[in-house]
Amino acid sequence: MSILTTVKEVLAASSQNTNRGGGTTESEGGYWCHDCSERVLDLDVEGSEPPTCSECGDEMEFERSAGSTGCAC
């Protein structure tokens, strides 16, 4: 087995699982402040009100995850 084959197998195995968090609750998206480029995962926000940006104090905007990768990027 060559090193190239080993690397390919490792990369293929690591990309098969879309559950990146390992937890039981999945993220629906994240809150963003586009002016400051700050992001807060929806699972880290308590309550139903959008959080305020820690940099500028403005209300953050919710954006949904694409869903296919498990990432709210």
C-alpha positions in Angstrom: 0.0 0.0 0.0 1.5 3.3 -1.0 1.3 6.5 1.0 -0.9 8.1 -1.7 -3.4 5.3 -1.4 -3.4 5.6 2.4 -4.0 9.4 2.2 -6.9 8.9 -0.3 -8.5 6.4 2.0 -8.2 8.6 5.1 -9.7 11.6 3.2 -12.5 9.5 1.8 -13.4 8.1 5.3 -13.3 11.5 6.9 -15.7 13.1 4.4 -18.4 10.4 4.6 -19.9 11.4 7.9 -21.8 14.8 7.6 -22.4 15.0 11.4 -19.5 17.3 12.2 -20.6 18.2 15.8 -21.0 14.7 17.2 -23.9 15.9 19.4 -27.5 14.9 19.2 -28.9 18.3 18.2 -28.2 19.6 14.8 -27.7 23.2 13.9 -30.2 24.9 11.7 -27.8 27.8 10.8 -26.1 30.7 12.4 -26.4 34.3 13.3 -24.2 36.7 11.5 -23.1 40.3 11.8 -22.0 41.1 8.2 -20.4 44.4 9.2 -18.0 42.8 11.8 -17.9 39.3 10.3 -19.0 37.8 13.6 -20.8 34.5 13.7 -22.8 32.7 16.5 -24.1 29.2 16.0 -27.8 28.9 16.6 -27.3 26.2 19.2 -25.3 28.7 21.3 -28.2 31.2 21.5 -30.7 31.0 24.3 -34.3 32.1 23.7 -35.9 33.1 20.4 -34.6 36.6 20.1 -31.6 37.2 17.7 -28.4 38.0 19.6 -26.6 41.3 19.4 -23.1 41.5 17.9 -20.4 41.6 20.6 -18.3 44.0 18.5 -20.9 46.7 17.4 -24.1 45.8 19.4 -26.3 45.5 16.3 -28.8 42.7 16.0 -27.4 39.7 14.2 -29.1 38.2 11.1 -30.1 34.5 11.0 -29.0 32.5 8.0 -29.8 28.8 7.4 -27.4 26.1 6.7 -27.3 24.5 3.3 -27.9 21.2 5.2 -25.9 18.9 3.0 -22.5 19.3 4.8 -23.7 19.8 8.3 -22.0 23.2 8.3 -23.6 26.6 8.6 -20.9 28.2 6.6 
